[in-house]
Amino acid sequence: MLKIRSEIDLDVVALDLYELEVTPPREDFELEVKRATQAARSGKVESIDRARQLYRRFGVDPTRVRPSSEALLRRLKKGEPLPRINSLVDVANAMSVQLQVPVGLYDLGKVKGEELVIRLGGEGESYEGIGKERINVAGRICVADAEGPCGNPSADSQRTMITTDTEAAAWIYFLPVPDDDVDRTAELIAVFGRGLVRMVP
């Protein structure tokens, strides 16, 4: 059973995903991509303010370091496509855009130790981002395992990223989301990640 512990005052929604069958991007997900894209371009997504307030609460300027949900929204508004990575990450990106809540995804086969801890990064802490340079998390919200930080609400790490070999994963919404949206998330994970989902208490 996935264990998640928070050392800071942060209300997250965490899901334990297991028996996953992650595939390359699926053609039958195009409808969801279209839905997320149209919502973004017509302004029918949730407000970006909640994620921005979260960053400000922990001393981070959200116009300098953007929440991943807002970064995706800005891409779509510019006319760029929603990135297609694999069947599970695609679900996360589509939901993150529509809800305007950053999502963290971590391959539990690559996580070290017994739990994931949500905390503030220590002095000098950083990690290798996915397709990016090193991500500095000093003084910022991060998710860490026994080896150190492996994600934050702006960018996940290369070390624990989701691939087509992923069989179990942690999904973290970094802000509260309504039960209906959790149910919708679980449905999409079941269909496109072909996995089972349980809430982490």
N, C-alpha and C positions, 0 to 999 in steps of 0.2 A: 504494500500500500504506500503510495506517495505521501511523503511528509513535507509540509511547507510551514516554515516558522517565520514570523515577522518580528524584527527587532525595532521597527519604527512604527509610528502610528499611521498605518496605511490599510485601507479597507479594500482587499482584492477579492476576485472570484477565481478560484483555482480548480482546474479540471484534471483528472487523472485519465489519460488515454491509453488503452491497451488493446492487444490483439490487432494492431494496425496493419494495413496493407497499403503503404504509400506508393503511388505510381507517378510516372511523369504526368505533366498537366493533361487533364482530360477534356476532350471536346465537349462532353455533355455538361461541363461547368460554365460554358459560354453564357448561358442564360443568367447565372449569378453574377458573372463579370459585367454583363450588360446592365443588370439591375444596379450594381454598385456604381458603375460609371455614370449612368443617367442620374442617379441620386446625387452624386458629387457635383455634376455639371449644372444641375437644376437647383442646387442649394437645399435639397431635401434630405440632408444628413443631420445628425445631432450636432449640437454646438461644440465648437473647438474650445470653448472657455473652460470646461471642467479639466481637461488635460493640461491646459496652460496654468490654471490655478494650482494644480498638483505640483507642477515644476516650480512655480514661484514659492510655494509653501516650503520647499526644500532648498531655496536659494539659487535656483537655476533660471536663467533668462530663456523662456521658451521661443523667443525670436532668434536666438543664437544657436541653441540646441533644441531642435524641434522634436516633439513627440512623434513616434513613427506613424501614428494615425493621421496627424496633420501633414506630415511629409508626403504620404500617399495621396491625400486629398489634393494637395497643391499640384502634384504630378498630373492627376486626372483633370484638374481645372485648366492646366496648360495644354490639354489635348494629348498628353502622353498616355499610353495604355497602362492598365493595371499590370504589374509584373506577374508573369506566370512562372512559377518555380517548380512546384510539384503539387500533387492533389491535396495535401494537408496545408501547406503554407498558403496556397491559393485561397482556401477557406478562411484562414486567419486574416489575410489581407482584405478580402471582401467584407468580412464582419467588422474589422477595425475601421475601415473607411466609413461604413454606414453608421456605426455607433459612435465614432470618434473617440474610441478608447484604445490606447496602445495595448498590443498583445505580445506576450513573450512565449516562445515555444522552445522547449528543451528536450533533446533526445535522452531519455532516461538510461539508455544503454551506454551513454557516454558520460553521464553525470557521476561524479566521484562522491562516495560517502552515502549516508543514510537519508539526507534531507537537503532541501533547497532552503536557503535563508534569504529573506528580503531585508536588506540593511543599507546603510550608507557606505559608499566605498571609502577605504582608508587612503591615507597619503601615499601617492605613487602607484595606486592600484589601476591596472588597465588590462585589456585583453585584445586579442586579434578579432576584429570584426569580420562579418561575412563580406568578402570582396572589398574590404576597406582596410585602411591603416589601423593602427592600434586605437582602441576606444578608451579614453581616460574616464574613470568613474570616481575619482577622488571627490568626496563630499556630495556625490550624487546617488540617487536611488539605484540599487543594483540587485541582481539575483546572484547568489554565490553558492557553490558547493564546497566540498572539502578541499578542493584545489584552488579555490578563489573565485572571483567574479566571472560569470559566464553570460551575462545579459543585463539589459536595462530597458526602460520604456522607449528608448530611441533606436537601439540596435542590439541584435543578438550576436552571439560569438560563433566563430568558425568551429570551435572545439565541440560545442553541443548542438550544432545546427541539425535540422531535420533533413534527411535524405530518403531515397527510396528503400534504404535498408532499415529505416526506423521502425521498430515494432511497439515501442511504448514511449509516451511523451507526456510532459507537463505543459499545460496551457494556462497561462495567467493573464486575466484581464486586470490591468493595473488600476481600475476604478470599478465601483459597483455597477452591475448591469441588471436590468429587470429579469425576473424568472422566464418570461416569454422569450427573451433574447438568449438566455442560457439554453432553453429548450431548442430553439432554432439552431444554435451552435452545435448542440449534440446531434441533431438530425443531420446537419451537413457533414459532420465528422463521420457519422455512421455510413452515409451514402458515399462520400468521396474519399474518406480515409479508411473506409471499411473497418472501423474500429468501434470499440465499446468505450463508454464514458461514465465516470463517476465523479461526483462532487468531492472535493477535498474539504473536510471540516475546518 
